[in-house]
Amino acid sequence: MASAPGSPLRRVESRSVVEQVTAEIRRAIISGSLEPGQEFSLRELAGHLGVSFIPVREALRSLETEGLVLARPGRSAAVAPVHLDDLHGIYRLRHRLEPEMASRSCQVIASDVLDDLEREAASFGREDLGVDEIYEAHQAFHLALLAPVATEWDIRTLTTLWRAAERYIRIGFRALDPQPQEHRRREHAHEDLITAFRTRDPQAVEQAVSQHLERNEELARSALSRYETGGDGTSSEPGRTASG
């Protein structure tokens, strides 16, 4: 759908308005179109979306429970700031799960699955695709590597962690998209994982996955440093309105 001129939000249709408004604002926040700390009035947001004030209010209540929006006095709100300690906490939990699962999976994963994933890894290096375009495929790639040994609860837990990190990853790595070397790095980083899996060596795979996670957290933290919040919870970036 086309957006209003100068708006980071796309207009929505009239059916299932609250759900659509919630999904659209969530998309804008997770992608970084609405930046951490950015302030907006509810009526302004409703105007950009082409809906009434009421579904926007309901949507923001829902997004506030997800930790994506902060309510302000009166009829205004702000995008929740990013907290890099939260990002570290998410990666700390991923470090406890993914390397160990990978060390078991490498011993049983089929070679033809690795062949398919190697071709998928090559697509991560395309310079015409940014992190927003490959994000879902990227998550599927990592899940496929672990799937042979993953229980239903493993998948639920990993999915929860990946969703919790999604805003940080999308905003952080999207900032790196203009750099051609970043696309090549993504490709090679995931090809290196496949190479490690092909060794069928649990220790080598565990180390490779640990290093992959460490490097991704380091890159994300560096790209997000300009949004880092101070002790009072405010962003180091000045607030902006939804109209920019």
C-alpha positions in Angstrom: 0.0 0.0 0.0 1.2 3.5 -0.7 2.2 5.7 2.3 1.3 9.3 2.8 4.0 11.7 1.5 6.8 11.9 4.0 5.4 9.3 6.3 7.3 6.1 7.5 3.9 4.3 7.7 1.9 2.7 5.0 -1.9 3.3 4.9 -4.2 0.4 5.9 -7.6 -0.7 4.7 -10.8 -0.5 6.8 -11.2 -4.2 7.5 -9.8 -5.6 10.9 -8.6 -2.1 11.6 -7.1 -2.6 15.0 -5.1 -5.7 13.9 -3.9 -4.0 10.8 -2.9 -0.8 12.6 -1.1 -2.9 15.3 0.7 -4.9 12.6 1.7 -1.8 10.6 3.0 0.2 13.6 4.9 -2.9 14.8 6.4 -3.3 11.3 7.5 0.4 11.3 9.1 0.0 14.8 10.9 -3.3 14.2 12.2 -2.1 10.8 13.4 1.2 12.4 11.2 3.4 10.2 9.9 4.7 13.5 13.2 5.1 15.4 13.9 4.3 19.1 12.8 7.3 21.2 10.8 8.9 18.4 7.7 10.7 19.7 4.3 11.1 18.0 0.8 12.1 18.8 -2.0 9.5 18.4 -4.0 11.8 16.0 -0.9 12.4 13.9 -0.4 8.6 13.7 -4.0 8.1 12.8 -3.7 10.6 10.0 -0.7 8.9 8.5 -2.5 5.5 8.6 -5.8 6.9 7.3 -7.8 5.6 10.2 -9.6 7.1 13.2 -8.1 7.8 16.6 -9.7 4.8 18.4 -8.0 1.9 16.6 -4.6 3.6 17.0 -5.2 4.0 20.7 -6.1 0.3 21.0 -3.1 -0.7 18.9 -0.7 1.3 21.0 -2.0 -0.4 24.2 -1.2 -3.7 22.7 2.3 -2.6 21.5 3.0 -1.2 25.0 2.5 -4.7 26.5 5.1 -5.9 23.9 7.6 -3.3 25.1 7.7 -1.5 21.8 5.8 1.7 22.8 5.9 4.0 25.8 2.7 5.9 26.7 3.1 9.6 27.4 0.8 12.0 29.4 -2.1 13.0 27.2 -2.6 11.7 23.7 1.0 11.0 22.7 3.4 8.1 22.8 7.0 7.3 21.9 8.8 4.3 20.4 10.5 2.5 23.3 14.3 3.1 23.4 16.7 0.2 22.8 18.6 -1.1 25.7 21.9 -2.8 24.7 21.9 -4.7 28.0 18.7 -6.4 26.8 20.4 -7.4 23.5 23.3 -8.9 25.5 20.9 -10.8 27.6 19.2 -12.3 24.6 22.6 -13.4 23.1 23.7 -14.8 26.4 20.7 -17.1 26.3 21.3 -18.0 22.7 24.9 -18.9 23.6 23.6 -21.4 26.1 21.3 -23.1 23.5 22.5 -22.9 19.9 26.1 -24.0 20.1 25.2 -27.1 22.1 22.3 -28.0 19.8 24.5 -27.4 16.7 27.1 -29.8 18.1 24.5 -32.6 18.1 22.8 -31.6 14.9 26.0 -31.7 12.8 26.3 -35.4 13.4 22.9 -36.2 12.0 21.9 -33.5 9.5 21.6 -34.7 5.9 24.2 -33.7 3.4 21.6 -32.6 0.9 20.1 -30.3 3.5 23.6 -28.7 3.9 23.8 -28.4 0.1 20.5 -26.5 0.0 21.6 -24.3 2.9 24.9 -23.5 1.3 23.0 -22.2 -1.8 20.8 -20.2 0.6 23.9 -18.7 2.3 25.2 -17.5 -1.1 22.0 -15.4 -1.5 22.8 -13.5 1.7 25.6 -11.8 -0.2 23.4 -10.2 -2.8 24.0 -6.4 -2.7 20.4 -5.7 -3.8 19.0 -7.4 -0.7 19.1 -5.7 2.7 18.5 -7.3 6.1 14.8 -6.6 5.8 14.5 -8.7 2.6 16.5 -11.7 3.9 15.5 -11.6 7.6 12.9 -14.4 7.4 15.2 -16.6 5.2 18.0 -16.0 7.6 16.0 -17.2 10.6 14.8 -20.2 8.6 18.5 -21.0 7.7 19.5 -21.1 11.4 16.5 -23.2 12.3 17.2 -25.7 9.6 20.7 -26.2 10.9 19.3 -27.1 14.3 16.1 -28.8 13.3 17.4 -32.4 13.3 17.7 -32.3 17.1 15.3 -29.5 18.0 12.3 -30.4 20.2 9.1 -28.5 20.0 10.1 -26.6 23.2 13.5 -25.9 21.7 11.8 -24.2 18.7 9.5 -22.3 20.9 12.3 -21.0 23.0 14.5 -20.1 20.1 11.7 -18.4 18.3 10.9 -16.3 21.4 14.6 -15.2 21.6 14.8 -14.4 17.9 11.6 -12.4 18.0 12.9 -10.5 21.1 16.1 -9.6 19.2 14.4 -8.8 15.9 14.2 -5.0 16.3 17.8 -4.8 17.4 19.0 -7.0 14.5 16.9 -5.3 11.8 17.8 -1.8 12.9 21.5 -2.6 13.6 22.2 -4.6 10.5 20.1 -2.4 8.2 22.5 0.5 9.2 25.3 -1.7 7.7 23.5 -2.5 4.4 25.0 0.4 2.4 28.4 -1.2 2.9 29.2 -3.7 0.1 31.6 -5.6 2.3 28.8 -6.2 4.8 26.9 -8.3 2.2 30.0 -10.4 1.5 30.5 -10.8 5.2 27.0 -12.2 5.7 27.5 -14.6 2.8 30.9 -15.8 4.0 29.8 -16.0 7.7 27.0 -18.4 6.8 29.1 -20.4 4.4 31.6 -20.9 7.2 28.9 -22.4 9.3 28.1 -24.9 6.6 31.8 -25.7 6.2 32.0 -26.4 10.0 28.9 -28.6 9.9 30.4 -30.7 7.0 33.3 -31.7 9.3 30.8 -33.5 11.6 33.1 -32.4 14.4 30.9 -31.4 17.4 33.6 -29.3 19.1 34.4 -27.5 15.8 30.8 -26.7 15.2 30.1 -25.6 18.7 33.0 -23.2 18.4 31.9 -21.9 15.0 28.4 -21.2 16.2 29.7 -19.4 19.3 31.9 -17.2 17.2 29.1 -16.5 14.8 26.9 -15.3 17.7 29.7 -13.3 19.3 30.4 -11.5 16.0 26.8 -10.7 15.3 26.2 -9.3 18.7 29.3 -7.2 18.4 28.2 -5.8 15.0 24.7 -5.1 16.2 25.9 -3.3 19.3 28.3 -1.2 17.3 25.6 -0.2 14.8 23.1 0.5 17.6 25.4 2.5 19.8 23.9 5.9 18.7 20.6 4.8 20.2 22.1 3.7 23.5 20.0 5.0 26.4 21.2 6.9 29.3 20.5 6.1 33.0 17.2 8.0 32.9 15.9 5.8 30.0 16.2 8.5 27.4 17.9 8.0 24.1 21.1 9.8 23.2 19.4 10.7 19.9 16.9 13.6 20.1 13.3 12.7 19.8 11.6 13.1 16.4 7.9 13.2 15.5 6.4 10.6 13.2 6.4 13.1 10.3 10.2 13.4 10.6 
